[in-house]
Amino acid sequence: MLRTLTLLALVAAACGFNSPLAASRVGRSSAVRMSTNPNAPIKVGINGFGRIGRLVFRIAMQRENMVVKHINSPMAPEYMKYLLNYDSAHGRYKGTVAVKGDSLIVDGLEITLSATRDPTEIPWATRGVDYVCESTGAFTTTPDCMKHMESSTPAKKVIISAPAKDAETPTLVVGVNAAEDYKSDMKVVSCASCTTNGLAPLVKLIDQTYGIAEGLMTTVHATTASQLTVDGSMKGSDWRAGRAAAANIIPSSTGAAKAVAKCYPASKGKLTGMAFRVPTIDVSVVDLTCRLEKSTDYDDIKATVKKASEGSMKGIMGYTEDQVVSQDFVGDSMSTTFDAGAGIMLNPNFVKLVSWYDNEWGYSTRLVDLIQIMAVTDGVTAKSAEMVGFA
């Protein structure tokens, strides 16, 4: 018996089941408990059933205090069922999905559907929806998203799954400013971008501990749906964006570094960055190279990040000393995971820090967490120990 247990322990260690990475992927790799309560307090609707919309659905349906009541998408119901059931990056849906008329039956619950491109025509209130995940990519300003509140059966709040394109919309990043800055009178908020969520927690921690004088960020980013499979034409002056995604490493612009200042104002004017799009379908990695105001050594930085990952930023920031690669983070729920073995230091004030993030699953998890934070502040549900992102 002892030999058997020892062998099982060795197998578990070899497979990484005892690592922080395994812990943050538990919702994907093990049997999950689906929400089966149609009267759960946090009632969610989804506008746009693309990559983020579908993952927000999967994650929300794992939260016992949350239920998805309605989806608006131009897709046929049978096609929605197919795309929800099967995913090339994240595997099969672990619950059950069926079509009944103009509804999806997911894990025994009915989710009603509509297929309009006009937000004022979506019956949010009729279907019991309070919080809308706006993931079409078409509505990225407060005036545009207020159309969800102009319906004859309006929603109460809208969360944009993208950077806002106006100055009016608050940017809320879980673990950075969401719990502190969200106020119940806010109608429309932005969850920023996946890269801002992957970068901002690290920037906040390093700046508050050592001071960032200035820095450059590079994200090596997985392919997204906006790219082309073969060379083609793209609008605007970024001709490289039109080159074949699967055959090229493509330099690109990103506003993620500057956008950090929207959720962490202390970084304003200190950061900028760029991206390289690479031919993988999921998981990205951010390189933050910065000059520090306070001299330190790399071991101290590692200790600081590790302590935060187990304390103030638990559930938001991960930490690993394993020799990991991108595929190891598919389905990872962290906003960002610091790779202790990948960073380097030139001198006590100049350092390169490397951190991984699942730009789909991790980001969608944060959006669902943001909805929970809003619901707690709005008095819809009580704060619980398993919620992340509260100060």
C-alpha positions as CSV (number, residue, x, y, z in Angstrom):
1,M,0.0,0.0,0.0
2,L,2.8,2.4,0.9
3,R,4.6,1.7,-2.4
4,T,1.3,2.3,-4.3
5,L,0.7,5.7,-2.5
6,T,4.3,6.7,-3.1
7,L,4.0,5.9,-6.8
8,L,0.7,7.9,-7.1
9,A,2.4,10.8,-5.4
10,L,5.3,10.7,-7.9
11,V,2.9,10.5,-10.8
12,A,0.9,13.5,-9.4
13,A,4.1,15.5,-9.0
14,A,5.3,14.6,-12.5
15,C,2.0,15.7,-14.0
16,G,2.1,19.0,-12.0
17,F,-1.0,18.3,-9.9
18,N,0.7,19.7,-6.8
19,S,1.8,22.9,-8.6
20,P,0.1,26.3,-8.4
21,L,-0.6,26.0,-12.1
22,A,-2.7,22.9,-11.5
23,A,-4.6,24.6,-8.7
24,S,-5.5,27.5,-11.0
25,R,-6.7,25.1,-13.7
26,V,-8.9,22.9,-11.4
27,G,-12.1,24.3,-12.9
28,R,-11.1,23.1,-16.3
29,S,-9.4,19.8,-15.6
30,S,-11.7,18.3,-13.0
31,A,-15.4,17.6,-12.6
32,V,-17.1,21.0,-12.1
33,R,-20.3,21.8,-10.3
34,M,-22.6,23.6,-12.6
35,S,-25.1,26.2,-11.5
36,T,-28.6,24.7,-11.5
37,N,-30.4,27.6,-9.7
38,P,-32.5,29.7,-12.1
39,N,-33.1,32.1,-9.2
40,A,-29.4,32.7,-8.4
41,P,-29.0,36.3,-7.3
42,I,-26.6,37.5,-10.0
43,K,-28.6,37.3,-13.3
44,V,-26.4,37.7,-16.4
45,G,-27.1,38.2,-20.1
46,I,-24.6,38.0,-22.9
47,N,-24.6,40.0,-26.1
48,G,-22.3,38.4,-28.6
49,F,-21.4,34.7,-28.4
50,G,-17.9,34.7,-29.8
51,R,-14.7,33.6,-28.0
52,I,-15.2,35.7,-24.9
53,G,-19.0,35.4,-24.8
54,R,-18.9,31.6,-24.8
55,L,-16.1,31.4,-22.1
56,V,-17.9,33.9,-19.9
57,F,-20.9,31.6,-20.2
58,R,-19.0,28.5,-19.2
59,I,-17.4,30.2,-16.2
60,A,-20.6,31.9,-15.1
61,M,-22.4,28.6,-15.1
62,Q,-19.9,27.3,-12.6
63,R,-20.7,30.0,-10.0
64,E,-23.5,29.0,-7.6
65,N,-24.5,32.6,-7.1
66,M,-24.8,33.4,-10.8
67,V,-27.0,32.3,-13.7
68,V,-27.0,33.2,-17.4
69,K,-30.6,34.0,-18.4
70,H,-30.4,35.3,-21.9
71,I,-28.0,35.4,-24.9
72,N,-28.3,37.6,-27.9
73,S,-26.5,36.4,-31.0
74,P,-27.2,36.2,-34.8
75,M,-26.1,32.5,-34.7
76,A,-28.6,29.7,-35.2
77,P,-29.4,27.9,-31.9
78,E,-28.0,24.6,-33.2
79,Y,-24.7,26.4,-34.1
80,M,-24.6,28.0,-30.7
81,K,-25.0,24.5,-29.2
82,Y,-22.2,23.2,-31.3
83,L,-19.8,26.0,-30.5
84,L,-20.6,25.8,-26.8
85,N,-20.1,22.0,-26.7
86,Y,-16.8,21.9,-28.6
87,D,-13.8,24.3,-28.3
88,S,-10.4,23.7,-29.9
89,A,-8.5,25.4,-27.1
90,H,-10.6,24.6,-24.0
91,G,-12.1,21.3,-24.8
92,R,-15.7,20.0,-24.5
93,Y,-18.2,21.7,-22.3
94,K,-18.5,19.5,-19.2
95,G,-22.3,20.0,-18.8
96,T,-25.2,19.2,-21.1
97,V,-26.4,21.4,-23.9
98,A,-29.6,20.9,-26.0
99,V,-31.9,23.1,-28.2
100,K,-35.5,23.6,-27.5
101,G,-37.3,25.9,-29.8
102,D,-35.6,29.3,-29.5
103,S,-33.8,28.4,-26.3
104,L,-30.8,26.5,-25.2
105,I,-31.2,24.0,-22.4
106,V,-27.9,24.0,-20.5
107,D,-27.5,21.7,-17.5
108,G,-31.3,21.5,-17.3
109,L,-31.7,25.3,-17.3
110,E,-33.5,27.2,-20.1
111,I,-31.5,30.1,-21.5
112,T,-33.6,32.2,-23.9
113,L,-32.2,33.5,-27.1
114,S,-32.7,36.5,-29.4
115,A,-31.0,37.5,-32.6
116,T,-31.1,41.3,-33.1
117,R,-28.3,43.7,-33.9
118,D,-30.2,46.5,-32.1
119,P,-29.5,46.6,-28.4
120,T,-32.8,48.4,-27.8
121,E,-34.7,45.3,-29.0
122,I,-33.1,42.8,-26.6
123,P,-35.6,41.8,-23.9
124,W,-33.2,41.9,-21.0
125,A,-35.5,42.8,-18.2
126,T,-38.2,40.4,-19.5
127,R,-35.8,37.6,-19.2
128,G,-34.7,38.7,-15.7
129,V,-31.2,40.0,-16.7
130,D,-29.5,42.6,-14.6
131,Y,-25.8,42.5,-15.8
132,V,-24.9,42.3,-19.5
133,C,-21.6,41.1,-20.8
134,E,-21.2,43.2,-24.0
135,S,-18.9,41.0,-26.1
136,T,-19.8,41.8,-29.7
137,G,-16.9,44.2,-30.1
138,A,-19.4,46.6,-31.7
139,F,-20.4,48.7,-28.6
140,T,-17.3,50.0,-26.8
141,T,-18.4,53.4,-25.4
142,T,-20.9,54.4,-22.8
143,P,-23.3,56.1,-25.3
144,D,-23.4,52.9,-27.4
145,C,-23.8,50.6,-24.4
146,M,-26.6,52.8,-22.9
147,K,-28.8,51.4,-25.7
148,H,-29.0,48.3,-23.6
149,M,-30.8,50.5,-21.0
150,E,-33.0,52.2,-23.6
151,S,-34.9,49.0,-24.3
152,S,-38.6,48.7,-23.2
153,T,-37.2,45.9,-21.0
154,P,-33.8,47.3,-20.1
155,A,-30.7,45.8,-18.4
156,K,-29.3,47.5,-15.3
157,K,-25.5,47.3,-15.9
158,V,-23.2,46.7,-18.9
159,I,-19.7,45.3,-18.7
160,I,-17.7,45.8,-21.9
161,S,-15.3,42.9,-22.7
162,A,-12.8,45.2,-24.4
163,P,-11.0,48.5,-23.8
164,A,-13.4,51.4,-23.8
165,K,-13.0,53.8,-26.8
166,D,-14.2,56.8,-24.8
167,A,-12.9,58.7,-21.8
168,E,-16.3,58.5,-20.0
169,T,-16.3,54.8,-19.4
170,P,-14.6,53.6,-16.2
171,T,-11.9,51.0,-16.6
172,L,-12.0,48.4,-13.9
173,V,-9.4,45.7,-13.5
174,V,-10.0,43.0,-10.8
175,G,-7.1,43.0,-8.3
176,V,-6.0,46.5,-9.2
177,N,-8.9,49.0,-8.8
178,A,-12.3,47.2,-9.4
179,A,-13.3,46.8,-5.8
180,E,-12.1,50.2,-4.8
181,D,-13.4,52.3,-7.7
182,Y,-16.7,50.7,-8.7
183,K,-19.7,52.7,-7.5
184,S,-23.3,51.6,-7.7
185,D,-24.3,54.6,-9.9
186,M,-22.0,53.4,-12.7
187,K,-24.1,52.0,-15.5
188,V,-21.4,51.0,-18.0
189,V,-17.8,49.8,-17.2
190,S,-15.0,48.3,-19.2
191,C,-13.0,45.2,-18.1
192,A,-10.1,46.5,-20.2
193,S,-8.2,44.1,-22.4
194,C,-6.7,40.7,-21.6
195,T,-3.2,42.2,-21.8
196,T,-4.0,45.0,-19.5
197,N,-5.4,42.5,-17.0
198,G,-2.2,40.5,-17.5
199,L,0.1,43.5,-17.0
200,A,-1.6,45.8,-14.5
201,P,-1.4,43.6,-11.4
202,L,2.3,43.2,-11.9
203,V,2.9,46.9,-12.6
204,K,0.9,47.8,-9.4
205,L,2.9,45.4,-7.2
206,I,6.3,46.3,-8.6
207,D,5.6,50.1,-8.5
208,Q,4.3,50.1,-5.0
209,T,7.2,48.0,-3.8
210,Y,10.2,49.4,-5.7
211,G,8.8,52.3,-7.8
212,I,8.8,52.2,-11.6
213,A,10.6,55.1,-13.1
214,E,9.8,54.1,-16.7
215,G,9.2,50.9,-18.6
216,L,8.6,49.1,-21.9
217,M,6.1,46.3,-22.3
218,T,6.1,43.6,-25.0
219,T,3.3,41.0,-25.2
220,V,3.9,37.9,-27.3
221,H,0.3,37.3,-28.1
222,A,-1.7,34.4,-29.4
223,T,-3.6,34.7,-32.7
224,T,-7.1,36.2,-32.4
225,A,-10.2,36.2,-34.5
226,S,-9.4,39.6,-36.1
227,Q,-6.4,38.1,-38.0
228,L,-6.5,36.4,-41.4
229,T,-5.8,32.8,-42.3
230,V,-4.0,33.8,-45.5
231,D,-2.6,37.1,-46.8
232,G,-5.4,39.6,-47.4
233,S,-6.4,43.2,-47.1
234,M,-7.1,45.0,-43.9
235,K,-8.5,48.4,-43.2
236,G,-6.2,51.2,-42.3
237,S,-2.4,51.6,-42.5
238,D,-1.4,48.4,-40.5
239,W,-0.6,46.3,-43.6
240,R,1.2,43.7,-41.6
241,A,-2.1,42.8,-39.8
242,G,-3.3,41.4,-43.0
243,R,-0.6,38.8,-43.3
244,A,-1.3,35.1,-42.7
245,A,-1.6,34.5,-39.0
246,A,-0.5,30.8,-39.0
247,A,2.7,31.5,-41.0
248,N,4.1,34.7,-39.4
249,I,5.3,36.4,-36.3
250,I,3.6,39.8,-36.8
251,P,4.7,43.0,-35.0
252,S,1.6,45.0,-33.9
253,S,0.6,47.9,-31.8
254,T,-1.1,47.7,-28.4
255,G,-2.5,50.2,-26.1
256,A,-2.4,47.9,-23.1
257,A,0.6,49.5,-21.4
258,K,-0.8,53.0,-21.6
259,A,-4.3,51.7,-20.6
260,V,-2.8,50.5,-17.3
261,A,-2.9,54.2,-16.3
262,K,-6.8,54.1,-16.5
263,C,-6.9,51.5,-13.7
264,Y,-3.6,52.5,-12.0
265,P,-3.1,56.2,-12.4
266,A,0.4,56.1,-10.8
267,S,1.7,54.6,-14.0
268,K,0.6,57.4,-16.3
269,G,3.4,58.5,-18.6
270,K,5.7,55.8,-17.4
271,L,4.8,52.9,-19.7
272,T,4.3,52.1,-23.4
273,G,4.5,48.9,-25.3
274,M,4.0,46.8,-28.4
275,A,2.9,43.3,-29.4
276,F,4.1,40.4,-31.5
277,R,1.2,38.2,-32.8
278,V,2.4,34.6,-33.0
279,P,0.8,31.4,-34.5
280,T,-0.6,29.8,-31.4
281,I,-4.4,29.7,-30.7
282,D,-4.3,30.6,-27.0
283,V,-2.1,31.9,-24.1
284,S,0.2,35.0,-24.3
285,V,3.2,36.2,-22.3
286,V,4.1,39.7,-21.2
287,D,7.6,41.1,-20.9
288,L,7.9,44.1,-18.6
289,T,11.3,45.8,-18.8
290,C,11.6,48.6,-16.4
291,R,13.9,50.9,-14.5
292,L,13.3,50.8,-10.8
293,E,13.6,53.8,-8.4
294,K,14.6,51.6,-5.5
295,S,17.6,49.3,-5.9
296,T,17.0,45.6,-5.3
297,D,18.0,42.2,-6.4
298,Y,16.1,39.6,-8.4
299,D,15.6,37.2,-5.5
300,D,13.9,40.0,-3.6
301,I,11.5,40.6,-6.5
302,K,10.7,36.9,-6.7
303,A,10.0,36.8,-3.0
304,T,7.7,39.9,-3.3
305,V,5.7,38.4,-6.1
306,K,5.4,35.0,-4.4
307,K,4.2,36.6,-1.2
308,A,1.6,38.6,-3.1
309,S,0.4,35.5,-5.0
310,E,-0.3,33.8,-1.7
311,G,-1.8,36.9,0.0
312,S,-3.0,40.2,-1.4
313,M,-3.2,39.0,-5.0
314,K,-4.2,35.4,-4.4
315,G,-6.4,34.2,-7.3
316,I,-5.2,37.1,-9.4
317,M,-1.5,36.7,-9.7
318,G,0.2,33.3,-9.9
319,Y,3.9,32.4,-9.3
320,T,5.9,29.5,-10.7
321,E,9.5,28.4,-10.7
322,D,8.7,25.5,-13.1
323,Q,10.2,25.5,-16.6
324,V,6.9,26.2,-18.2
325,V,5.8,26.9,-21.8
326,S,2.6,28.5,-23.2
327,Q,0.6,25.3,-23.5
328,D,0.9,24.8,-19.7
329,F,-1.4,27.8,-19.2
330,V,-4.4,26.9,-21.4
331,G,-7.4,27.1,-19.1
332,D,-5.4,29.0,-16.4
333,S,-7.7,31.2,-14.3
334,M,-5.1,33.7,-13.2
335,S,-4.9,37.2,-14.6
336,T,-1.1,36.7,-14.8
337,T,1.4,34.1,-13.6
338,F,5.0,35.4,-12.9
339,D,7.7,33.1,-14.4
340,A,10.5,33.4,-11.9
341,G,12.9,31.5,-14.1
342,A,12.4,33.6,-17.2
343,G,13.2,37.1,-15.9
344,I,16.6,38.7,-15.9
345,M,18.3,41.6,-14.2
346,L,21.0,43.9,-15.6
347,N,21.7,45.8,-12.5
348,P,19.9,46.6,-9.2
349,N,17.7,49.1,-11.0
350,F,17.0,47.6,-14.4
351,V,15.0,44.4,-14.7
352,K,13.0,42.3,-17.2
353,L,10.0,40.5,-15.7
354,V,8.0,37.8,-17.6
355,S,4.5,36.8,-16.8
356,W,2.0,34.4,-18.6
357,Y,-1.7,34.8,-19.1
358,D,-4.5,32.8,-20.8
359,N,-5.8,35.7,-22.9
360,E,-9.2,33.9,-23.2
361,W,-9.9,31.9,-20.1
362,G,-8.1,34.1,-17.6
363,Y,-9.6,37.2,-19.0
364,S,-13.1,35.8,-19.1
365,T,-12.7,34.6,-15.5
366,R,-11.8,38.2,-14.5
367,L,-14.9,39.6,-16.3
368,V,-17.1,37.2,-14.3
369,D,-15.3,38.2,-11.1
370,L,-15.9,41.8,-12.0
371,I,-19.6,41.1,-12.3
372,Q,-19.5,39.5,-8.8
373,I,-17.7,42.6,-7.3
374,M,-20.4,44.8,-8.9
375,A,-23.2,42.7,-7.5
376,V,-21.7,42.8,-4.0
377,T,-21.4,46.6,-4.1
378,D,-24.9,46.8,-5.6
379,G,-26.3,44.8,-2.7
380,V,-27.4,41.9,-5.0
381,T,-25.4,39.3,-3.2
382,A,-23.2,38.9,-0.2
383,K,-19.4,38.8,-0.3
384,S,-18.0,35.3,0.2
385,A,-14.6,33.9,1.0
386,E,-14.1,32.4,-2.5
387,M,-14.5,35.7,-4.3
388,V,-11.3,37.3,-5.5
389,G,-10.4,40.9,-6.1
390,F,-11.5,42.5,-2.9
391,A,-9.1,44.6,-1.0
